[in-house]
Amino acid sequence: MTPAAPVRPAGEPAALAVEGRVEAGRALLVPRGELVHGCADVLAEALAELPADVDRVNLDMGHVVFMDTAGLRFLDQLGGYGRRQAVPVTATNWHGQPLRVLELAGLDPADPLNTAVHRPRPDPRPAPETPEAPAERLHVLEEEVAQLRRAIASRPVIDQARGVLMALHACTSDEAWHLLRETSQLSNTKLRDVAAAVTAGAESDGPPPPAEVRRALRTALARLGR
């Protein structure tokens, strides 16, 4: 059983496939690829192929390499199946960027199906009325995911820039990453372009970064205490 998403044009995200097996009434599904547009439909096809007497469904998410907000609809699809069939369902073994998205969405990675999708975990303290909060949270999540996707596509040059910043400013790898992101945001420059400018500027005969990038980097360094 290996349902797959429709073939995508060149340059589009990789298709998702869901492999599965059933043993003693328990189904193990293994998604492979990216949880992007269409992923909930792929899961629905895989779930529809399960025998009617399945009494438990577990998804091993260890082979999911990227997830955007469509992944939350994927979880909705899985949770809906569990409620309709009255069987327990789980999605475990999250890691990397998909794990970060779950955290941003306020979901517990150990059990995301038992936390309301798009909503943070309950807070015992009274909360002020903020009807815009869910939409704002989703917007922040979408922006973060978009930036992470660009970062993945640009990983080689970004890794080089992180190394340059670590050597020049005695910072950690995580601090270098935050410097690049903040410089990108402050200068309204794409992350890849900031990284390329930082890397080129470190060469003996390389051009200095554009003025707006230099100003933004100085501000980011000051905030970091460098």
HELIX and SHEET records of a PDB file:
HELIX    1   1 CYS A   39  ALA A   48  1                                  10    
HELIX    2   2 MET A   61  HIS A   63  5                                   3    
HELIX    3   3 ALA A   70  GLN A   85  1                                  16    
HELIX    4   4 GLY A   96  LEU A  104  1                                   9    
HELIX    5   5 PRO A  112  ASN A  114  5                                   3    
HELIX    6   6 ALA A  133  ALA A  153  1                                  21    
HELIX    7   7 ARG A  155  HIS A  169  1                                  15    
HELIX    8   8 SER A  173  SER A  187  1                                  15    
HELIX    9   9 LEU A  191  GLY A  201  1                                  11    
HELIX   10  10 ALA A  211  LEU A  224  1                                  14    
SHEET    1   A 4 ALA A  17  GLU A  23  0                                        
SHEET    2   A 4 ARG A  26  LEU A  35 -1                                        
SHEET    3   A 4 ARG A  56  ASP A  60  1                                        
SHEET    4   A 4 VAL A  89  THR A  92  1                                        
SHEET    1   B 3 ALA A  17  GLU A  23  0                                        
SHEET    2   B 3 ARG A  26  LEU A  35 -1                                        
SHEET    3   B 3 VAL A  64  MET A  67  1                                        
END                                                                             
